[in-house]
Structure formats: C-alpha cells, structure tokens
Amino acid sequence: MTLFEQLAFGVLLLSSLLCLFRISRGPTAPDRAVAIDILGTLVVGFCCIMALWTGREFYVNIAIAWALISFVATLALAKYLEGRPYDA
Amino acid sequence: MLESVFYWFIAVGLAFDLFGCIGLIRLPDVYNRAQAATKCVTLGTCLILTGLAGLAVTRGNGAMCVKALLCAAFILLTSPTGAHALVRGAYLSGLKLWEGSVEDAFADRAERIRNESSQPASPASPEEGVTHREEAETA
C-alpha cells in the first residue's frame, strides 16, 4: 500500500466519522437520513480506493451495486419521512 | 505524467468529500447540511471514479474504466435526486427552517400538497379530470 492510498483511506475514514457523528447526534430524523445518504456515497469512494489498491475489478462492481441500493434506500427513507405509504 | 493527472483527480475528489462532511457537521439546519454535503460529496465521488477510470486505462484495464464511468454517471443522476426527495420529505414532515433563512419558496406548494393529501376523496376532482381528458382528446 503506497502513501497515497494510506492518505486516501485516512481522509475517507475521517469523512465517515464526521457522518457517523451526525447520525448519532443529529437532533431530528431527517438529519440522520441525510447523513446515511452521504455515508452511502462515501462507501463508493472506499470501493474505488480498494480497487486502486488491489487492482481487482470486482470492487467497482460492488460500488455500482452499492450506489443502486443506497439510492433505493434513500427514496424509501424520504417516503417514510413524508408519511406516505411506500407504493404511492 | 498522465498518471499523475489522474492521481490529482482522486486527491481533489477526496478533498471535496472531506469538505462536504465538514459542512454536514458545521451548518445549522438539515436543509443547509443536505445541500452542502450532497453537492460536495457527489462531485467528490464522481472525481474519484473518473480518476480511477483514467488510471485503469493507463494500466490497460478497459472494462474497469467503463464500469467506473458508468458508476460516476449513475451517482451524478441519483445522488441529487435522492437528496431532493429526502429534503422534500423533511419539509412535508413539518421541520422548520433555520431562523436565519431568508426565503421559503416551497411554502405555498407544501400547503397545497398537505391539503390534497388530507382530502383525498373530494367529489369534484374526478369529474374535472374526465372533462380535462376529453378536452385534451378533442384538441
């Protein structure tokens, strides 16, 4: 692991810790939902750095699948906050 | 030379991610936090993916390049959409804006949406819908 990848992991871990702080301390439920959405996007960055480090291709597949599922989860959370049923 | 350009892409993307998450901590209410964090983290992650795609090309891995670019396009489409839906849900759930906010452009529309959802079975609206559809067909 080169210095660049170590620094990249450090920055992403720091960003994730800030998101986790907002998830734990967020005064309202929408704060937590927004922080969960951001954390999902940060995981895609983690997958990219893993792909760069190991040179393996399947980490990018994981990133695509994670982005899809994170989007669906965000829409479900938005519906929940709005107080509507999930099929409307 | 070209490889260092793509490493710079990734470094700038990481910086954007970090600044977005600092905005998530520092800003006063959920609307400010959502706009700061979503814009910065979307751009940052797209830059990381673009840098990864370039590095994959310079290392002769074309499939990884295409997948990373697809993922970047997907995030560029879905992340703002998801954040918009979340913030709309937060507003309709009744969360107030920060007291220092200067404009509330969604207030009228939110009022209308709440009225519609509280009276779903009004007798006039289906007939109106039928006449509008007939007018559209004749026109």
Interface residues (C-beta under 8 A of the other chain):
Chain A: F4 L7 A8 V11 L12 L14 S15 S16 L18 C19 F21 R22 T28 A29 P30 D31 A33 V34 A35 D37 I38 T41 L42 V44 G45 C48 I49 A51 L52 G55 E57 V60 N61 A63 I64 A67 L68 S70 F71 T74 L75 L77 A78 K79 Y80 L81 E82 G83 R84
Chain B: Y7 I10 A11 G13 L14 A15 D17 L18 G20 C21 I22 L24 I25 V30 R33 A34 A37 T38 V41 T42 G44 T45 I48 L49 L52 L55 R59 N61 A63 M64 K67 A68 L70 C71 F74 I75 T78 S79 T81 G82 A83 A85 L86 V87 R88 G89 A90 L92 S93 L95 S117
